[in-house]
Amino acid sequence: MRRSDVAILRVSRKPLNVRKVVFVLSSTERCSQLARGYLELGLWPEASISILPIGEYRPGVAENVREQLDLLRTRSRNAALLPPIDLDFEAADLEQVLSPFQAAVMGHLSYRAGWFDSVRSDPFEVVASRAPVVLVP
């Protein structure tokens, strides 16, 4: 972000009834902090949590997933691990995965790194366009 950029928040008049939350994880540092930030916020303590790895074959993704699962479990929060989404995913396939969830927790609204990521769909952007998002910095 630049100094001239302004953050925009969309606030619902009616709170979401969230029973299922999905964490969208890649290999970034922000993704490695999702569980900690989510737990500190105290959002939806009764909601079930699932973790969706993005590009699991990239270095660091499996480690981020393991760390998030461990932290959630030490705080008595059960978390399920979803099958990973490949970086060459189809939007319809990702939409199907997201359909049971009322909210997504992410570290990014978009993450494009390198030339190849600039020409294919960004999974964070697809999730943000399909589900209410909690962005945890």
C-alpha positions as CSV (number, residue, x, y, z in Angstrom):
1,M,0.0,0.0,0.0
2,R,1.0,3.6,-0.6
3,R,0.3,6.5,1.8
4,S,-2.4,7.6,-0.6
5,D,-4.3,4.3,-0.4
6,V,-7.2,4.1,1.9
7,A,-8.5,0.9,3.5
8,I,-12.1,0.2,2.8
9,L,-14.2,-2.0,5.2
10,R,-17.6,-3.3,4.4
11,V,-19.7,-3.7,7.5
12,S,-22.8,-5.7,7.6
13,R,-25.8,-4.4,9.5
14,K,-26.6,-8.0,10.6
15,P,-23.8,-10.0,12.1
16,L,-22.9,-13.2,10.3
17,N,-24.1,-16.5,11.7
18,V,-20.8,-18.3,11.3
19,R,-20.6,-22.0,12.0
20,K,-17.8,-22.9,9.7
21,V,-14.7,-21.0,9.0
22,V,-12.0,-21.7,6.4
23,F,-8.4,-20.6,6.8
24,V,-6.7,-20.0,3.4
25,L,-3.0,-20.7,3.7
26,S,0.0,-20.4,1.4
27,S,3.7,-20.1,2.3
28,T,3.8,-16.4,3.3
29,E,4.6,-15.0,6.7
30,R,1.1,-13.5,7.0
31,C,-0.4,-16.9,6.5
32,S,1.9,-18.3,9.2
33,Q,0.2,-16.0,11.7
34,L,-3.5,-16.6,10.9
35,A,-4.3,-18.9,13.8
36,R,-2.6,-16.6,16.3
37,G,-4.5,-13.5,15.0
38,Y,-7.8,-15.3,14.8
39,L,-7.5,-16.6,18.4
40,E,-6.5,-13.2,19.7
41,L,-9.5,-11.6,18.0
42,G,-11.8,-14.1,19.7
43,L,-14.1,-14.4,16.6
44,W,-16.7,-17.2,16.5
45,P,-15.4,-19.4,19.3
46,E,-17.9,-22.1,18.5
47,A,-17.3,-22.2,14.8
48,S,-15.5,-25.3,13.3
49,I,-12.3,-24.5,11.5
50,S,-10.9,-26.0,8.3
51,I,-7.6,-25.2,6.7
52,L,-7.2,-25.0,3.0
53,P,-3.6,-25.2,1.7
54,I,-2.8,-23.4,-1.5
55,G,0.0,-24.8,-3.6
56,E,1.1,-27.3,-1.0
57,Y,4.2,-28.3,-3.0
58,R,5.7,-24.8,-2.5
59,P,8.3,-24.5,0.2
60,G,6.8,-23.5,3.5
61,V,3.1,-24.3,2.9
62,A,3.2,-27.7,4.7
63,E,5.1,-26.1,7.6
64,N,2.6,-23.2,7.8
65,V,-0.3,-25.7,7.8
66,R,1.3,-27.9,10.6
67,E,2.0,-24.8,12.8
68,Q,-1.5,-23.5,12.4
69,L,-3.0,-26.9,13.2
70,D,-0.8,-27.3,16.3
71,L,-1.6,-23.8,17.6
72,L,-5.3,-24.3,17.2
73,R,-5.2,-27.7,18.9
74,T,-3.2,-26.4,21.8
75,R,-6.0,-23.9,22.3
76,S,-8.6,-26.6,22.3
77,R,-9.9,-25.7,18.9
78,N,-10.3,-28.6,16.5
79,A,-9.3,-28.0,12.9
80,A,-9.8,-30.1,9.9
81,L,-7.3,-30.2,7.0
82,L,-8.9,-29.9,3.5
83,P,-7.3,-31.3,0.4
84,P,-4.9,-28.7,-1.1
85,I,-5.8,-26.5,-4.0
86,D,-3.3,-26.5,-6.8
87,L,-2.1,-23.2,-8.1
88,D,-3.5,-24.0,-11.5
89,F,-7.0,-24.4,-10.1
90,E,-10.4,-23.9,-11.7
91,A,-12.5,-21.2,-10.0
92,A,-15.6,-23.5,-10.1
93,D,-13.6,-26.2,-8.1
94,L,-12.6,-23.6,-5.5
95,E,-16.2,-22.3,-5.3
96,Q,-17.4,-25.9,-4.5
97,V,-14.8,-26.2,-1.8
98,L,-15.9,-22.9,-0.3
99,S,-19.6,-23.5,-0.4
100,P,-20.0,-25.0,3.2
101,F,-18.2,-22.0,4.8
102,Q,-19.8,-18.8,6.1
103,A,-16.4,-16.9,6.4
104,A,-12.8,-17.1,5.2
105,V,-9.8,-16.1,7.2
106,M,-6.8,-14.9,5.1
107,G,-3.6,-12.9,5.4
108,H,-4.0,-11.4,1.9
109,L,-6.7,-10.3,-0.4
110,S,-4.3,-11.0,-3.3
111,Y,-0.9,-12.5,-3.6
112,R,0.9,-12.5,-6.9
113,A,4.6,-13.4,-6.9
114,G,6.5,-13.7,-10.2
115,W,5.5,-13.7,-13.8
116,F,3.6,-17.0,-13.7
117,D,1.4,-15.9,-10.8
118,S,0.5,-12.7,-12.7
119,V,-1.1,-14.7,-15.6
120,R,-3.1,-17.2,-13.6
121,S,-6.0,-16.8,-11.2
122,D,-5.1,-15.8,-7.7
123,P,-6.8,-18.1,-5.1
124,F,-7.0,-15.3,-2.5
125,E,-8.9,-13.1,-5.0
126,V,-11.3,-15.9,-5.9
127,V,-12.0,-16.6,-2.2
128,A,-12.5,-12.9,-1.5
129,S,-15.0,-12.6,-4.3
130,R,-17.0,-15.6,-3.0
131,A,-17.1,-15.5,0.8
132,P,-17.0,-12.9,3.6
133,V,-13.4,-12.4,4.5
134,V,-11.6,-11.7,7.8
135,L,-8.2,-10.3,6.9
136,V,-5.7,-11.0,9.7
137,P,-2.5,-8.9,9.4
